[in-house]
C-alpha cells in the first residue's frame, strides 16, 4: 500500500520503527524515573523494593523445529558438493517415497453420507 502511494516501503518501515523505538525508550526512561522517585519518597530500602516487585507467574517453553522440509534435508545444504550430491542421491528418493506414502495412506475424514 505504501508503494502505491509513491513512497519506498523500506524507508517508511525504518521511519516508523525508529519512531516507535524512540517512544519506547522514552516510556522506559519515564517508568524507571517514576519507580525510583517512588522508592526514594517511601524511604524503603532497595531490598524491600525488590521484594515488592512481582516476577512472572508462569513461564513458557517453545519448541522450534527448523527442519521445515522433513528429516534429512539439512544434509543436502552443505558446502561440500560431493557430500551434498551423495545426500541428495540417498535421501531424495526416500524423501519422495515418504511423501507419497503419507499422501496415499492418509486417513480421510468420514462424512455423514459415508456412515
QUILINZI-V293151 format. One record per residue. N is the residue number from 1. RES is the residue in three letters. SS is DSSP state (helix for helix, strand for strand, loop for the rest). PHI is phi in whole degrees, 0 to 359 (none if undefined). D_LAST is the distance of its C-alpha to the last C-alpha in Angstrom with 2 decimals. Layout:
[[N RES SS PHI D_LAST] [N RES SS PHI D_LAST]]
//
This chain:
[[1 UNK loop none 49.42] [2 UNK loop 295 52.68] [3 UNK helix 293 53.49] [4 UNK helix 294 53.00] [5 UNK helix 277 55.70] [6 UNK loop 88 58.09] [7 UNK loop 247 58.07] [8 UNK loop 275 57.21] [9 UNK helix 301 53.96] [10 UNK helix 293 55.27] [11 UNK helix 293 58.49] [12 UNK helix 295 56.70] [13 UNK helix 298 54.45] [14 UNK helix 299 57.54] [15 UNK helix 295 59.32] [16 UNK helix 294 56.49] [17 UNK helix 295 55.96] [18 UNK helix 295 59.70] [19 UNK helix 299 59.89] [20 UNK helix 294 56.99] [21 UNK helix 297 58.52] [22 UNK helix 295 61.92] [23 UNK helix 293 60.47] [24 UNK helix 296 58.58] [25 UNK helix 299 61.76] [26 UNK helix 293 63.71] [27 UNK helix 296 61.20] [28 UNK helix 294 61.37] [29 UNK helix 299 65.17] [30 UNK helix 295 65.34] [31 UNK helix 295 62.99] [32 UNK helix 294 65.06] [33 UNK helix 294 68.28] [34 UNK helix 297 67.00] [35 UNK helix 294 65.86] [36 UNK helix 296 69.18] [37 UNK helix 297 71.15] [38 UNK helix 295 69.23] [39 UNK helix 293 69.99] [40 UNK helix 294 73.65] [41 UNK helix 293 73.96] [42 UNK helix 284 72.43] [43 UNK loop 78 74.74] [44 UNK loop 279 72.11] [45 UNK loop 283 72.22] [46 UNK helix 296 69.88] [47 UNK helix 293 68.33] [48 UNK helix 294 67.62] [49 UNK helix 294 66.10] [50 UNK helix 293 63.89] [51 UNK helix 292 62.74] [52 UNK helix 286 61.81] [53 UNK loop 290 59.50] [54 UNK loop 265 55.84] [55 UNK loop 267 53.85] [56 UNK loop 293 50.14] [57 UNK loop 280 48.01] [58 UNK loop 205 45.42] [59 UNK loop 236 45.04] [60 UNK loop 237 42.18] [61 UNK loop 240 41.68] [62 UNK loop 250 39.87] [63 UNK loop 263 38.77] [64 UNK loop 244 39.30] [65 UNK loop 249 38.13] [66 UNK loop 275 40.45] [67 UNK loop 260 38.74] [68 UNK loop 291 36.36] [69 UNK loop 269 35.96] [70 UNK loop 114 35.04] [71 UNK loop 296 37.13] [72 UNK loop 85 40.30] [73 UNK helix 288 40.73] [74 UNK helix 293 43.74] [75 UNK helix 292 45.64] [76 UNK helix 278 45.75] [77 UNK helix 259 47.52] [78 UNK loop 285 50.78] [79 UNK loop 274 54.27] [80 UNK loop 278 55.06] [81 UNK helix 295 54.03] [82 UNK helix 294 54.18] [83 UNK helix 293 51.85] [84 UNK helix 297 49.48] [85 UNK helix 294 49.42] [86 UNK helix 296 48.82] [87 UNK helix 295 46.00] [88 UNK helix 295 44.40] [89 UNK helix 293 44.78] [90 UNK helix 277 43.30] [91 UNK helix 268 40.53] [92 UNK helix 301 39.66] [93 UNK helix 297 37.87] [94 UNK helix 293 36.25] [95 UNK helix 295 35.04] [96 UNK helix 296 33.59] [97 UNK helix 298 31.93] [98 UNK helix 297 30.37] [99 UNK helix 298 29.05] [100 UNK helix 294 27.57] [101 UNK helix 297 25.92] [102 UNK helix 297 24.41] [103 UNK helix 291 23.20] [104 UNK helix 277 21.58] [105 UNK loop 255 20.13] [106 UNK loop 289 18.79] [107 UNK loop 285 15.24] [108 UNK loop 267 13.20] [109 UNK loop 294 11.19] [110 UNK loop 282 7.44] [111 UNK loop 263 7.06] [112 UNK helix 301 5.47] [113 UNK helix 289 5.56] [114 UNK helix 283 3.80] [115 UNK loop 271 0.00]]
//
